[in-house]
């Protein structure tokens, strides 16, 4: 039998069969998927083959095969630095929820997420949430961030779950698709899903006043079928987003505005740092590339991990202020 994994708790997997039934399944043995060093061989969104096992009081299943994935999105394993955790697979879109200051989402975090999504072939749409809470400074910051990413070619939406702004536009994009909401804890992922589908009543929590960070409410990734024909994967909030399995020479290829200029560099292996006649540095000097993006690129190139820290947010604000002052 074949089905789609709707929930993963590490040892048990909820699988939706082709006729719409939900079966609790275990994994049979160990899976080795094309050399992927993953802490979770089976992820939400996977298409799997399973066999039913009936006992006197219940029916469960055993997963014995995973179909090839069209894509998947990963983050570094929390405890195993050389392995990755597959967040979800077989996605049509991923929506990265961004909040300016409640909690703050940094350029560095956004760029690391986008680089990973580009590397694994997933289209990302940026969703600026909680726009109803903005004061003048926050609005200016959000519009600048939106400008940076729209100039690159990323689609950006502005929404407010509490006031219903942008919800219908978001639902129109999601219709008939398998999508995922991601972002820091506290950016309003569950609240936004509830605004679109109130009957789900996903658990939500307020922002911690002490740290200005979100409190985890979603423990495991889980997919939900929505009434307007969409399927959404709700995921745990991500505090840091590590880049995995990338050679230095390939990183710039996942920055679209870098990639389209790479062939103009004098050297084919240009890392866009100190090399002469670098098209990326020239575009940077002409303000055709945002300094925040270049700073993110350098941090990724140098292997600096992005942690959820105020000093990083301040660095990104300084970078954005420097760019605005140049314009």
N, C-alpha and C positions, 0 to 999 in steps of 0.2 A: 504494500500500500504506500501511497505517496501523500505527503502533506507539507505544510509550511510551519516552521517554528514560530510560535507567537510569544513564548516566554521562556527564559532560561534562568534557572536559579543555581546553576553550577553542577548539580547532580540530576535534577529532573528538568524535563523540557515539555512544555505544553505545545502540542502539535495539532493544527487544524487540518482535518482530512478534506479530501476533494468534495465530500458531501456535506461539509459544514460542521461535523462533530469535532469536539475537542478531546484529545487523548493525552494522558500523562505518560511520558516515555522516558526511559533511561537509555544511555549510550551503551552499545555493545562493543566491549574491548576499547582499544585506543585507535584514534584516527590520525593518520599522517596525510596532510593535505598539501601536496606539492611543495614540501619543504618549509611550510609556514611554521615559524616558531611562535605558537600562540598558546596562551594560558587557557583558552576556551575553544576547542576545536569545532564546537557547534554554536552558532550565533542566531539571534532573532533575525528572521528574514530568510534563513536557509531553507531550501527545498530538500526534504529528506525522504528516504525510503525506510519504512518501519514494518514490524510484524506485531500483530496483536498477541497478547498473552492473557488468557482468562483464568481467574481464580474463582473461588466460591463466592466472593463478595464484591469483586471489582474487576475491571478490564483495564489493563495498562499495555504499553507497547515498548518495543526495543528497536532503537534506531540502528540500522546496519549500513547505511550509505548516505553520503551527502552529494547532491548534484553540484555541478560546476557553478560557481558564483559569477554573475556578470560584473559585480563590483563588491567592495566592502570597505568599511572605514574603521580605522584602528587608532588606538592610543598606546603609549607605553604601559607595560604592566606596572602596577603600583609597587610590587615587591621584587620583581625580577627585571632588572634594567635591560637585559639583552633579549627580552621577549616582549611580545605585544599582546594586547587584548583586543579582540575583534568586537567592536561596539554593535554593529549591525551589518546586514548584507542585502544585496539585490535591491538597491534603492533607486528610485527615479529622481528624487531630490533630497537634499538635506537642508533644513532651515537652521541657520546659526542665529540664535537669539542673542542680541546685544543690548546691554543697558549701559548708560553713560556713567552713572554714579550710584546705582542702587540695585546691585553692587556694580563697581566699575569693571568694564571689559576693556582690556588693553589692545592697542594695535598689534602688539607682539603676539598675544593669544589668537586674535583673529587671523593673522597672517600664518601662523603655524597650522591652524585648522585648515585654512584654504590650501596651503601647500600640500598637506596630507590628502585632502579631498581631490586636488588636481592629480596627484600621483596615483590615486586609486580609481580615477575615472568617474567621480561623482560630482554632479552639478550642484553648486551651493548657492542658495539665496540668503541674503543677509536681512534679518528682521530686527529693526530697531524697536524695542518694546518699551512700554511705560512712558510713552510720549506725553501722557496727561500730567506727569509729575515734574516736567521740566520747568526750571526757571530760565531766565534769559541766557545765563552762561552755559547751562546744560544744553539748551536748544542750539546755541552756536557750535558747541562741541559736536553734537550729534549731526548737524547739517554738514559740518566739515568732514567728519568721518564718512558720511554718506557720499559726499562729493569725491573723496579719494577713491572709493571702491566703484562708484558708477563710472568714473573716468577710465578705469581698467576694463570695465565691461560686466561687472557683477550686478545682478538685479538686486535692488534694495526696496524693502517695504517698511512703512512706519505704522505701528499698531498700538492700540491701547486695549487691553483686555477688559478693563473696568468700564470704559466708555464705549466699547464696541467699534472703535475706529480701525479701519483697515481689515476687519475680520472677513467681510464678504470677498474682498480681493484675494485674501489668503486662501479662502475656501475654494474659489474658482481655480486657482493654480493647483490645488491639491486633488481636485476631483479626478477619480479614476487612477490615482497614482499611489505608490508606496513611498512614504516620506518619513523623515525623522526630524525631531526637534532636538537640538543640542545647544550647549552653552554652559556657563558657570551655574552652580547652584544659586538659586535666588533670582534668576533673570526672568522667571515667570513661565516656564515651559508648561507645567501642569495647569496653571491658571489659564493660559491661553487655550489649551485643549478643552478645558471646561467651558470657556466662553464660546467655543465652536460647537461643543457637544455637552450641554449641561447635565445630561443624564449619567455621564460617566462618573462625575464627582471624584476626580482624582484628588488625592491628598495634597494640600499645600501648607506651607509655613511662611512666616514672616522673616524678613531680613534680621540678622543679629545686629542689634544696635552697637554692640561692643566692637565687632570686627568689620561691620558693613559687608559681610559675606553671607551667602545663602546657607540655609541649613538643609542638609540632604533630606528629601522626602521620597524620592524614587530610589529603591534599593537595587532593583534588577530591571534590565531592559524588558519592555513588553510592548507588543503590537495590539492596536485596537482598530476595529472596523467602525467607521463613522457613518452616520445616516446619509450623508451627501455623497457616498460612493468612494471615499478615500480611506486609506489605511495609514495610521500614524504609529510610529515607534517612539515611545516615551523612554528616555534614558536617564540614568543617574547624572547629576551635575558633574562637570569636569573642572577641577581646580587648576591643573597644569596639563599641558599638551605637548608631549615629547615627540620629536621626529624619529622615525625608525627606518632602518634599512635604506639609507640614501647616501650615495657617494657625493663628495663635495662638488664634483664637476656637474652633477645633474640637478642640484638644488635650484639654480637660477632658471632652469627650464620650467619649473612649476610656478614661477612668477610670470604671468602672461605678458606684462609690459616689458619684462626683461627678455623673454623668449623671442619676441618679435624683432629685437634689436641685436641679438647675439651674433648673427652672421656679419654684423657691421664692425665687430671688434677685430683688431689686428691679429690676435692670437686665438686659435680655435679652442684652446683650453683656458681661456681668460676667466679668472675668478672675480673680476670686477673690483679689485682692491687697489693694488699698486701698479698694475700693468699699464704700459703706455698705450695710447690710442684705443681706449676702452669706450665703446659706444654707450654703455650703461652710465658710466661716470659723466660722460658728456651730456647725456639726457638729464641726469640729475642736476648738473650745473645750469641747465636751461629750464629747470623746474617742470620738466616733462614727466619725471618720476618723483613720487612723494618721498621725502626724507624718512618718514615713518616706515615706509616699505623697505627702503634700503637698510635702515637700522635693523629691522627684523631679519632681513637677509643675512646681514653680518653676524647676528646672534646665532642664527641657525647654522651658518657656515662654521662658526667657531665652536659649536657644540654646547653653547650655553642653554641650559634648560629654563623653560619659562615656568616660574612658580607664581602662585597667586600672591604677589607682594605689592605693597603700596609703592615701593621705590620704583618698580618697573612701570607702574601706572604713571608716576610722576615723570619718568624719563620719556614716555610716549607723549605726555602732554607737552613737555618741553620741545620735543621733535615737531609736534604739530604746530606749536606756537612759532617755532623758527620758520617753518614752511609758510605759514600764513604771513609772517612779516616780510618774507621775500616776494610775496605776490603783489 
